[in-house]
Structures are given as structure tokens and as C-alpha cells.
Amino acid sequence: MNAALGIVGFVAFLAFGIAQMIAGYQGIAHGIGWGWAFAAIVAALAFRFMLPITIGSFFGAMNVWGWHWAFALLFAAPGLLFVVPGVIASVFSWVKTRN
């Protein structure tokens, strides 16, 4: 059972990564051309430099696929779903200790 869950999780994670790459390519190609989009894919795969793909996937989901900006942001940077509440909690904690 655990192995099956691991395989399903791996396939889901891989599919999400491929979807982000596709959205990143489409977003960059739509904005500044297919040559830069190809260069961003090469940089992501060869050098693990993911920033252009992350930005491109936001614009690809929003401008090419027509998603709302908030959903496109969660798609492009899903870690923000965990970071933002932590930052808010830290700010509240800091303000609470100041008073």
C-alpha cells in the first residue's frame, strides 16, 4: 500500500512539474519569443536554474491559459501556500512581543 502511494505521488509530482515546464515555455514564448523560452528550458534542465520557468509559468497560466492571477501564482509557486501563513504568524508574534 505504501509503495503504491509513493508511486502515485511520484507520478503526480512529475505531471505537475511537466505542466509547469509547459506553462513556462508558453508564457516565455508568448512574451519574448520561442528562442528565449527554449533557452529557459535548457537552463532549467542543465543548470537547475528554475527562476525563468517559474516566472514564465505564472505568465503562461495567466496570459496564455486565461487563469486568474491568484490561481496562476499558486500554480507557479505552490510553496507560497506554506510560506505566507508562516510569515503572517511571525509578524503577529513579533508585534505581540513588542506590546
N, C-alpha and C positions, 0 to 999 in steps of 0.2 A: 504494500500500500504506500509506504513512504517513497519507494523508488518511483512509483507511478506519479505521485505528486511532484517529485523532483523533475521528472521528465516533462510533465505538463507545464511546470513553472519555467523550465528552461526554454521550451518551445514558445511560450507566451512572451518571455523576455526577449528572445531572438526576434519574434514577429514585431514587437514594439520597436526594437532597435532598427529593423529594416524599414518600418513605417516612418521613423524619424529621419532616416537617411533619404528616403524618397521625398518626404516633405522638404527636407533641407535642400536637396538638389533642385526641386521645383521652385522653391522660394528664391534661391540664389539665381537660378536661370531666369526666372521671371523678372527679378530686379536688375541684375547686372550682366546677365548673359551666361550661356552654357559653358563657355571656357572657364570662367571663374567657378562655376558650380562643379565642374569636373575637377578643378584644382582643389577645391574644398573637400571633395570625396577622397582624393588621393592623400591630402594632408591628414584627414581623419583616419584613414586606414593605415597609412605608412608611419605617421608620426604621432598618432593618438591625440591630435590637436582638434578637439571637438567644438571649440567656440564658434567657428563659422557655420557648422552644421546645426548647432543649437539655435543660433540666430536665424539661419535660413529656414529651419523647421517651424519657427514661430511665424515668420512671414509667409511661408508656404501654406501652413494651415489657415492663417487668417486671410491672406490675399488670394491665394490660388484655390483653396478648398472652400473658402467662404465661412469659416468658423468665427464665432465671437472671440474678441481678443483675450478674454479671461480663459476660455477653454483652450485656445491656441497656446497661451502661456503655460498652462498646466501640462499640455502635451509636450511642449518643447523642453520644459524644465520641471519635471514632476517632483524633484527634490524640494522645490519651493513649498509644496504641500506640507512638508515636515519642518522646514526652516522657519517659515513665517510665524507659526504659533510659538515656536521657541523664542524667537526674537521679541515677540509681544510679551511673553511671560517674563523674559529678562528685563524688559523695560518696566513692567509693572513692579517687579521685585526691586529694581533699583530705586524707583520712585517711592515705594513703600518704606525702604530702609532710610531714605533721606528725610522722611517726615517723622 
